[in-house]
Amino acid sequence: MNLRRIGLCRALLGLLLAVVPGCANQAFFWPDDFDHDQLGETRGRSRDLWFRAPGGPLLHGRWLLAEDEPRGTIVYVHGNNRNVSWHTQFCEPMRELGFDVFLFDARGYGRSEGRIDRDGFLEDTLAAVDLGLAHSPSGVIAYGRSLGSAAALYATRERDRVQGVVVEAGFARWQTVAARMGGLVGLAAPLLVTPGPDPVDLVTEIGERPVEVLHGVEDWLVPVERGVEIYNAVPGPRHLTLFEGVGHRSPAWARPSEFDWAVSAALHRILSESASSGSQSGE
């Protein structure tokens, strides 16, 4: 009888260890389908696009058009909550700087179909970058905000024609940021959340392409040390911009003028580095 109980306990433990790891990977994503309608003055300069990752659900994206001939194209990967209709407002300044901007909703967000998970998030981001590259064959800049920074770095590693990447409020490792989320997920992050692909590792695999790191000094969810950790791991051209008195909420809210200037400078540096690299390689 005791042997049977021991055998049953072992079987249950084995099942638990097989099922539990990764079960909290979903906790990172807080999708909604509410129409926040933040188009504003961009309304006449935007286009809805529909696309999908190979084998994936139908996805919705929004292409913001520069007023004149675009200086370049940005693929913007937003954070873990809300959707394109909200995040458009953060892309409008980039459009005003002369860039085309493509932002999109991964599966389960906004008007996109399907259900979100981490693998799907990465696949959808890669599909969005591919769409951006189809429209802009010379290359695109990947811009990731918070959770989106992990996917932006992933796509940068996977696609050589990504010219550079902006990491805003980016975390270094999935398990580390999960530990700060609180509740059961935070307490048991090493067991409930599987590692990688972690941004601090991805950034070492993108070669000499430039990386711009933007981070609030008072960020409670992703401490500024994590942004510095990513910055220190960059093998190529890099630049770190810190915003005093700013938490995890985008500096676009607390310091709009300072933030717009910092983004403008970051994009200019990436284009300059990309042009310099292209001329040196004879492209």
Number of C-alpha atoms within 10 A of each C-alpha: 6 7 8 9 10 11 12 12 12 12 12 12 12 11 11 11 12 10 11 13 16 16 13 18 20 13 15 20 18 14 19 14 15 14 13 14 13 16 19 10 10 18 11 10 14 18 13 11 14 14 17 21 21 9 7 15 18 17 24 22 22 18 20 27 22 22 13 10 10 15 15 20 28 31 27 27 28 28 23 18 15 20 27 28 21 17 22 26 17 17 21 21 19 20 23 15 17 17 23 28 29 28 27 31 27 35 26 23 25 23 22 22 17 15 14 19 17 17 11 18 22 21 22 27 28 21 20 28 29 21 19 24 20 12 12 16 12 12 22 28 27 30 26 24 22 22 23 25 27 29 30 31 33 24 25 27 18 15 17 13 19 26 26 30 29 27 27 26 31 31 30 27 18 22 22 18 20 26 18 16 16 12 11 12 21 18 14 15 25 17 16 22 24 16 16 15 17 18 25 24 17 23 25 17 18 24 14 17 24 24 28 24 22 27 29 23 20 17 20 13 17 24 21 22 14 20 25 19 15 23 22 15 17 23 16 13 16 21 16 16 18 19 20 13 12 19 20 19 16 21 23 16 11 14 14 14 11 13 20 17 11 17 20 14 12 24 23 13 19 23 18 13 18 21 14 12 15 12 10 9 8 7 7
